[in-house]
Amino acid sequence: MDIRTIISAALILVGAIFLWTAAIGVVRFPDFFSRLHAAGIGDTLGALLLTVGIMVKTGLTLLSLKVFLVYVIYLITNPLGTNLIILEAVHARDYQGYNGKRIKKEKGDDRDVDADA
């Protein structure tokens, strides 16, 4: 076994541990926002370590470039999707008065007015 195999195995193992703890966090955390935080952070870091482990094992090849490009796409879509889900949940439930987009209705006005409109 060469040093590259040992390093890649260690990185893949640590990445799998991060993914496992993220999955446990999704099941065990009490509310929606904590669960989504565990999923977003744990999955991103776990996928990074797995990707680096695969790249170390394959060396400087076309396969490692493809794996890196897949991770870049994942790095863009995972946090973006997590943020969009959280923002929609915040605006749907007016979480702790955070929903600042709504303008107070005037007396006699029955329609709902958005600040963006």
ROSE-346116 format. One line per 5 residues: their letters; for each residue y negated, z negated, x of N, C-alpha, C, O. Coordinates in steps of 0.001 Angstrom, whole numbers. Layout:
// residues N
a) Y/Z/X/Y/Z/X/Y/Z/X/Y/Z/X; ...;
END
This chain:
// residues 117
mdirt) 1182/0/846/0/0/0/-1244/0/890/-1387/-841/1778; -2117/934/643/-3340/987/1442/-4453/182/777/-4312/-292/-351; -5544/41/1490/-6656/-801/1015/-7308/-216/-234/-7803/-952/-1087; -7305/1116/-335/-7923/1753/-1498/-7161/1431/-2784/-7770/1241/-3838; -5860/1371/-2699/-5048/1019/-3860/-5282/-427/-4277/-5349/-726/-5469;
iisaa) -5407/-1316/-3313/-5645/-2730/-3616/-7004/-2920/-4273/-7123/-3650/-5257; -8027/-2267/-3737/-9377/-2387/-4305/-9420/-1803/-5715/-10000/-2402/-6620; -8808/-638/-5900/-8831/-26/-7233/-8043/-861/-8237/-8452/-987/-9391; -6922/-1431/-7813/-6149/-2286/-8719/-6938/-3529/-9102/-6894/-3960/-10255; -7660/-4110/-8146/-8476/-5295/-8445/-9600/-4952/-9417/-9862/-5708/-10352;
lilvg) -10266/-3820/-9204/-11350/-3416/-10104/-10829/-3126/-11509/-11453/-3511/-12498; -9697/-2454/-11596/-9126/-2150/-12906/-8690/-3430/-13606/-8866/-3563/-14817; -8124/-4370/-12861/-7707/-5644/-13452/-8903/-6443/-13963/-8856/-6985/-15067; -9968/-6521/-13176/-11161/-7254/-13608/-11809/-6558/-14809/-12290/-7226/-15724; -11826/-5224/-14811/-12348/-4489/-15962/-11544/-4741/-17219/-12106/-4883/-18305;
aiflw) -10220/-4797/-17074/-9372/-5092/-18228/-9602/-6513/-18729/-9547/-6762/-19933; -9859/-7448/-17813/-10156/-8826/-18219/-11465/-8875/-19002/-11553/-9577/-20010; -12485/-8139/-18552/-13747/-8098/-19294/-13549/-7492/-20683/-14112/-7989/-21658; -12761/-6433/-20781/-12504/-5837/-22092/-11734/-6798/-22994/-11987/-6859/-24197; -10803/-7542/-22421/-10033/-8513/-23199/-10927/-9645/-23699/-10822/-10051/-24856;
taaig) -11805/-10156/-22835/-12697/-11231/-23279/-13695/-10727/-24317/-14086/-11479/-25210; -14109/-9474/-24214/-14988/-8911/-25248/-14260/-8832/-26585/-14846/-9111/-27631; -12999/-8457/-26552/-12215/-8405/-27792/-12035/-9800/-28383/-12102/-9970/-29600; -11809/-10786/-27540/-11699/-12165/-28027/-13034/-12628/-28604/-13061/-13315/-29626; -14141/-12257/-27958/-15463/-12618/-28466/-15751/-12016/-29825/-16383/-12654/-30666;
vvrfp) -15292/-10792/-30050/-15490/-10159/-31354/-14738/-10924/-32436/-15214/-11032/-33567; -13590/-11444/-32103/-12799/-12178/-33089/-13307/-13607/-33274/-13304/-14117/-34395; -13744/-14261/-32196/-14018/-15690/-32240/-15472/-16076/-32519/-15719/-17167/-33032; -16432/-15222/-32201/-17826/-15612/-32379/-18167/-15749/-33859/-17567/-15080/-34700; -19142/-16627/-34183/-19355/-16999/-35583/-20079/-15964/-36438/-19745/-15808/-37612;
dffsr) -21057/-15256/-35888/-21837/-14366/-36747/-21799/-12937/-36222/-21306/-12658/-35129; -22336/-12053/-37037/-22308/-10620/-36760/-23023/-10267/-35460/-22522/-9458/-34679; -24177/-10860/-35223/-24979/-10507/-34060/-24317/-10951/-32761/-24362/-10226/-31768; -23710/-12120/-32753/-22986/-12586/-31568/-21770/-11710/-31292/-21465/-11404/-30139; -21092/-11317/-32335/-19924/-10454/-32161/-20310/-9095/-31590/-19632/-8567/-30709;
lhaag) -21382/-8547/-32090/-21821/-7249/-31594/-22325/-7347/-30164/-22165/-6408/-29384; -22930/-8466/-29815/-23375/-8685/-28441/-22171/-8740/-27499/-22189/-8137/-26426; -21140/-9456/-27899/-19936/-9540/-27070/-19303/-8167/-26888/-18860/-7819/-25794; -19265/-7399/-27952/-18674/-6066/-27867/-19498/-5146/-26979/-18941/-4419/-26157; -20806/-5169/-27134/-21660/-4267/-26362/-21669/-4569/-24879/-21509/-3664/-24060;
igdtl) -21853/-5825/-24522/-21939/-6196/-23111/-20570/-6127/-22439/-20434/-5554/-21358; -19567/-6705/-23074/-18236/-6740/-22468/-17627/-5364/-22290/-17026/-5077/-21254; -17778/-4508/-23294/-17220/-3164/-23195/-17917/-2336/-22129/-17261/-1594/-21397; -19220/-2450/-22030/-19951/-1668/-21037/-19577/-2084/-19621/-19327/-1229/-18771; -19535/-3377/-19361/-19178/-3847/-18022/-17706/-3580/-17715/-17370/-3188/-16598;
galll) -16833/-3788/-18689/-15417/-3507/-18478/-15157/-2038/-18203/-14357/-1701/-17329; -15821/-1167/-18935/-15657/268/-18713/-16204/677/-17350/-15646/1562/-16701; -17291/41/-16907/-17828/335/-15576/-16816/-19/-14497/-16572/777/-13590; -16228/-1202/-14586/-15261/-1616/-13575/-14009/-743/-13603/-13466/-409/-12550; -13550/-375/-14787/-12413/540/-14879/-12739/1897/-14265/-11923/2470/-13543;
tvgim) -13924/2404/-14549/-14339/3693/-14011/-14430/3664/-12496/-13953/4577/-11822; -15041/2621/-11961/-15154/2515/-10503/-13769/2374/-9876/-13513/2938/-8812; -12881/1630/-10521/-11520/1502/-10011/-10787/2830/-9971/-10088/3125/-9001; -10941/3633/-11013/-10309/4954/-11031/-10935/5856/-9977/-10231/6620/-9316; -12254/5773/-9816/-12922/6606/-8821/-12519/6219/-7402/-12380/7089/-6543;
vktgl) -12331/4935/-7147/-11880/4503/-5819/-10468/5018/-5558/-10166/5461/-4450; -9611/4964/-6558/-8226/5410/-6388/-8133/6907/-6158/-7366/7347/-5301; -8898/7708/-6907/-8795/9160/-6781/-9568/9702/-5597/-9310/10822/-5157; -10505/8940/-5072/-11298/9422/-3943/-12420/10333/-4409/-12759/10374/-5591; -12981/11051/-3472/-14100/11942/-3777/-13547/13302/-4197/-13467/14234/-3396;
tllsl) -13169/13395/-5473/-12575/14620/-6007/-13307/15032/-7275/-14222/14353/-7742; -12877/16157/-7814/-13448/16627/-9071/-13087/15684/-10221/-13871/15509/-11154; -11911/15084/-10152/-11494/14134/-11179/-12414/12915/-11220/-12765/12442/-12301; -12802/12407/-10061/-13702/11248/-10047/-15076/11613/-10599/-15729/10778/-11225; -15523/12841/-10377/-16788/13287/-10964/-16682/13354/-12488/-17611/12959/-13192;
kvflv) -15569/13847/-12992/-15371/13914/-14441/-15318/12520/-15055/-15892/12280/-16118; -14630/11607/-14385/-14555/10228/-14873/-15943/9604/-14887/-16291/8887/-15825; -16736/9869/-13860/-18099/9346/-13806/-18953/9921/-14931/-19737/9189/-15535; -18822/11197/-15223/-19596/11810/-16312/-19193/11247/-17674/-20042/11066/-18547; -17913/10974/-17857/-17469/10335/-19100/-18097/8956/-19223/-18525/8563/-20308;
yviyl) -18157/8215/-18113/-18776/6889/-18166/-20273/6986/-18449/-20812/6147/-19171; -20948/7975/-17904/-22383/8133/-18172/-22618/8381/-19662/-23547/7826/-20247; -21782/9209/-20267/-21901/9435/-21711/-21645/8139/-22470/-22355/7826/-23426; -20638/7389/-22048/-20336/6101/-22673/-21479/5118/-22475/-21808/4354/-23383; -22081/5134/-21300/-23194/4233/-20992/-24406/4527/-21869/-25175/3618/-22182;
itnpl) -24582/5763/-22263/-25695/6121/-23143/-25373/5774/-24595/-26215/5219/-25301; -24171/6096/-25041/-23858/5953/-26462/-23543/4523/-26888/-23892/4140/-28005; -22901/3721/-26048/-22509/2371/-26461/-23714/1461/-26705/-23803/886/-27790; -24643/1295/-25765/-25799/437/-26071/-26687/1004/-27179/-27253/250/-27971; -26804/2320/-27233/-27613/2933/-28282/-27010/2671/-29660/-27723/2312/-30596;
gtnli) -25711/2849/-29780/-25047/2567/-31049/-25131/1101/-31434/-25342/772/-32601; -24966/219/-30452/-25067/-1216/-30720/-26461/-1579/-31207/-26603/-2336/-32168; -27481/-1055/-30562/-28856/-1337/-30988/-29143/-794/-32380/-29801/-1463/-33176; -28670/388/-32685/-28909/950/-34016/-28217/134/-35101/-28774/-65/-36181; -27012/-334/-34822/-26307/-1167/-35801/-27049/-2472/-36021/-27205/-2911/-37160;
ileav) -27510/-3098/-34944/-28233/-4366/-35067/-29562/-4166/-35795/-29910/-4970/-36660; -30306/-3120/-35465/-31583/-2880/-36140/-31391/-2631/-37632/-32178/-3111/-38447; -30359/-1891/-37988/-30111/-1649/-39407/-29720/-2938/-40119/-30122/-3162/-41261; -28944/-3779/-39459/-28570/-5060/-40070/-29784/-5965/-40226/-29909/-6667/-41229; -30674/-5954/-39246/-31885/-6776/-39321/-32773/-6302/-40463/-33282/-7122/-41229;
hardy) -32964/-5015/-40587/-33840/-4493/-41637/-33202/-4589/-43018/-33912/-4680/-44019; -31900/-4571/-43084/-31241/-4666/-44386/-31290/-6082/-44942/-31350/-6264/-46158; -31264/-7096/-44063/-31194/-8481/-44537/-32463/-9271/-44274/-32523/-10447/-44633; -33475/-8680/-43667/-34704/-9390/-43302/-34354/-10653/-42512/-34699/-11766/-42909; -33683/-10464/-41417/-33153/-11540/-40582/-34280/-12384/-40003/-35049/-11898/-39173;
qgyng) -34390/-13611/-40415/-35367/-14598/-39945/-36801/-14068/-40000/-37599/-14339/-39103; -37123/-13327/-41033/-38473/-12809/-41188/-38834/-11735/-40179/-40014/-11459/-39964; -37841/-11130/-39563/-38068/-10142/-38513/-38542/-8807/-39060/-39158/-8025/-38336; -38268/-8543/-40303/-38564/-7245/-40886/-40071/-7098/-41082/-40584/-7394/-42161; -40770/-6654/-40073/-42214/-6512/-40134/-42674/-5156/-40615/-43875/-4887/-40630;
krikk) -41749/-4287/-41012/-42134/-2951/-41440/-42687/-2916/-42858/-43445/-2009/-43200; -42329/-3862/-43667/-42762/-3848/-45060/-44185/-4373/-45193/-44569/-5347/-44546; -44944/-3719/-46033/-46298/-4169/-46343/-46227/-4936/-47654/-45496/-4555/-48568; -46981/-6008/-47738/-46977/-6792/-48974/-47487/-5930/-50122/-48446/-5171/-49981; -46825/-6070/-51247/-47224/-5305/-52430/-48491/-5899/-53030/-48696/-7112/-53038;
ekgdd) -49315/-5016/-53521/-50496/-5479/-54241/-50099/-5827/-55664/-49058/-5384/-56150; -50914/-6606/-56323/-50616/-6994/-57697/-50559/-5757/-58580/-51434/-4893/-58522; -49534/-5688/-59384/-49390/-4572/-60301/-48723/-3356/-59682/-48504/-2363/-60377; -48399/-3402/-58416/-47762/-2275/-57751/-46257/-2512/-57723/-45791/-3449/-57075; -45497/-1676/-58417/-44055/-1869/-58526/-43269/-1099/-57473/-42062/-1303/-57347;
rdvda) -43904/-239/-56730/-43150/560/-55768/-43086/-150/-54420/-43939/-975/-54092; -42070/185/-53659/-41858/-393/-52340/-42543/512/-51317/-42282/1715/-51291; -43403/-38/-50488/-44198/751/-49558/-43742/438/-48144/-43634/-726/-47759; -43471/1497/-47364/-43131/1326/-45952/-44390/1443/-45110/-45316/2169/-45469; -44426/731/-43992/-45580/801/-43099/-45623/2131/-42362/-46691/2582/-41946;
da) -44442/2771/-42196/-44391/4035/-41472/-44926/5197/-42292/-45348/6206/-41726; -44917/5076/-43595/-45312/6192/-44458/-46812/6392/-44465/-47312/7291/-45142;
END
